[in-house]
Amino acid sequence: MKRTCFLMLLLLTFFATAVFAGEFKLTSSDLENNGVMPNSQVYDKFGCTGDNISPELTWQGEPAGTKSFVITVFDPDAPTGSGWWHWLVFNIPKDIHTLPEDSGNPDNGLMPDGVIQGRTDFGTSGYGGACPPKGAKKHRYQFTVWALDTDHLPLTADTSGAMLGFNLSNHAIGKAEITVMYGR
């Protein structure tokens, strides 16, 4: 009888959590999911002529137990064999739920205190916009917010996408994503 009661309580807890939990969602006033990346978010070097401005990002409905957030922008279609990291932002406090437009520019001071931007595959910290090879098919750019079970990752501004990915595999408890396309 005790075992049956315990199982019933466990099932009720699971269903109540599923019903009342919010959906973890990422939105942007600058990007439309499955849309085309605007020129303002396109890189400004390597033959690309965009404005290289990081988009505004807002998220909500993170899982219970979230202690911090990470933002990544990744192009899985880059002709490298391992994709291309365009933006790495970590140690975002759990009470922050938005990054304003152009916060990816390390020189303008729009990032909250203590937040770190890692090294992109362009070799620098900060936002690096889309810039696929000319004539290639459109690439997918995955803007992802990750909810973590830790308030701090022991990483620096020189951290690569691979190292951040390793840490995400150990600490991510949820994610939300917007994917946009871009080709030239």
Buried (B, 14 or more C-beta within 10 A) or exposed (E): EEEEEEEEEEEEEEEEEEEEEEEBBBBBEBBEEEEEBBBBBBBEEEEBEBEBBBBBBBBBBBBEEBBBBBBBBBBEBBEEEEBBBBBBBBBBBBEEBBBBBBBBBBEEEBBBEEBBBBBBBBEEBBBBBBBBEEEEEBBBBBBBBBBBBBEEBEBEEEBBBEBBBEBBEEBBBBBBBBBBBBBB
